[in-house]
Amino acid sequence: MENCKIKINDKSFSIERSPDGKTIFVNSKPYQVELIKSLSKDYFSFASNAKIMKVGFQPTENNNLKVYVDNIETEVELMNKTKEMINKLGMNIGGSANSGIVQIKAPMPGLVVKILKTEGDLVEKNETLIIVEAMKMENSIKSNFKGKIISVKAKQGSPTNKNDVLFELEIL
C-alpha cells in the first residue's frame, strides 16, 4: 500500500491507499472511494462511503497543500516523506508550518439572512455561523472546526455567490 503522513493543526494522520485504489485508510479507518469525475487537473468528484463530494488540491507557497472538500478549505502540512513523494510527482511546493486558518465558503448562491458570529468570537465544531436563504429555504452554514473568527466577509442582507468567502477562522 502507498503511505503518506499529513498534519492538520498539530494532529498527525497516516493515509494509506489499497493496491486497487478503491480503499483509503485514514489512521487505519477504511473509506471506500470511487472517482466519479475529474473536474479539472486538480479538482475531482468522489463517492466515499455512499457520500458524493468534490475534492480539490492546491500547493501553497509554504510547502503545504490546500485541500478543498465540498468548498471548505483546509491547509494541510505534508510530512517529509509525503513532501518528497509530491515533489516526485512534479508538484513544486516550497517549505514551512501550517497556518491553521480556514475559509468558510458559501456552498450555494443565496441571500445572507442573519450573521450569528462576529470577529473575535470563539466557535465550536458544528456551531451555526450564518443563515443563507436559497430557493426560499434558510440554510445554516456551520463551522467544521473549533476556532476563533478572524474576519467576517459576509454582509447581512447582501447576496452571496457559491464559493464566496463568508468567514475566516483560526483553528484552535
N, C-alpha and C positions, 0 to 999 in steps of 0.2 A: 504494500500500500504506500502511496505517496503521503508524506507527512510534512506539516509545517506548523510553526508556532506563531501566534499573534498575541498582542497585548492591547487591551482596551481599558484605560484608566486603572492601572495597577492590577488588573485581573488578567491572568495568562490563560490562553486556550490552546489546546492541541487539536489540530484539524488533520484528519486523515481521509483519504478517498479510497474506496474499494477498487480493485483492479478493473472491474467492469464499469466504473464511474457512476453507478446508479445509487450508491450509498455514500453519504458523507458522515463521518463521526466527529462530533464536537465534544471533546473531553469524554470520549468513548460512548456517547449517546448517539444512536443511529438516526439519520434523517434520509428518507428515500427522496431522491432528487431526479427530476426529469427536465431536460432542456426543452422548452416549448418552442421558443423562437429567439433568434439573435436579432435584437432591435437595432444594434449598431456594433461598431468594433468593440466597445466596452460596456454595453448595456444589454441585458438579457431578460427574458421572461422564463421563469422556472415554475414547476409544480413541485412542492415539497410537502410530504405527508398530507396530501389532499388539499393543500392551500396553494393558490397561484400568487406569485409575487414577482415584481420587477426588481432586478438587482443590477447595479452599475458599479464600476470601479474607476477611480481616477488617481493617478500618482500625485503626490504633493511635493512641494519644494523641500520639505524637511524629512525626506526619506520614509514617509509613511504612505498610507493609502486611504483615500476617502472611499467609503463604501456606502452606497445608497440602497436602502431596502424599502420599497414602497414609499419613496420620496422622503425618507428620514435619513439624514446624513450623519455618519459617524466616522471619525478619524481613527484608523487602526494602525498601531505601531507594529511593524514587521520585525520579528526577532532575527538574529544574524543569519541563520541558515535559510530562512524564508527570504530575506533580502537578497541573498546570493542566488536563490532559485529564480526570483522575479527578474533580477538583472540578466541571468542567463536566457530568460525568455524574451529579452530585448526591451524591457520596460526600464528606462533610465530614471531612477529615482535617487534622490540625494540622502541627507542624514541626521535626524535628532529626535527629540522626545514628542510624545503625544500632547496635543494642545488641550484635550478634554472639553472642547467647545463643539456643540452640535447645533444645527439649524433645524427648527421645526417648520416644515413647509406645508402649504395648503394642498390637501390631497385632491381637491376639485375646485373649479371656479365657483364663486358664490359671493354673498354679501356678509361682511363682518357684522354680526348682530350684537355680540357682547364680548368684551375683553375682561377676563376674570383675574388676570395676573399682571403686575406691573414690574418695572425694572427693580431689581434688588430682592424680589420675593423668592423665598425658598419653595420648591415644589417637590412633591413625592412622585414616584413612578406611578403611572396611570391616573394622575390628577388632571382634571379638565383645565385647560388654559384659556380656551376661546370657543365661542359658538359661531359657526358659519352656516348661513342658510343657503341651501342649494336645492333647486327644484321643489320649492315650498316645504322643505324639511329642514329642521335645525339639526346640525351635526356637531357633536362635541369633539374637539381636537384635543387629545391628551398627550402628556409627556411620556415618553418611553423610558425616561431616566429620572433619578433623584438628582436635583441640582438647584442652581440659582439662576434666575432670569438676568441675563446681561443686557439685553435690549429687546424692546417691543417694536417690531417693524409694521405691524398692522394698525389700522385706524378704524375705530368703531364707526359704523355707518358707511364704510367705503367698500367698493367691490374688490375682490381678490381673484387672481388667476391661479390655475393649477401650477404648483411648484413655486409660488411666491413665498418668500421667507416671511413667516409670521413672528417668530421669536428666535433669539439666540440664547442658548442655555449652556452654562458651565456645569459639567457633570461633577457631582460631589461623591 
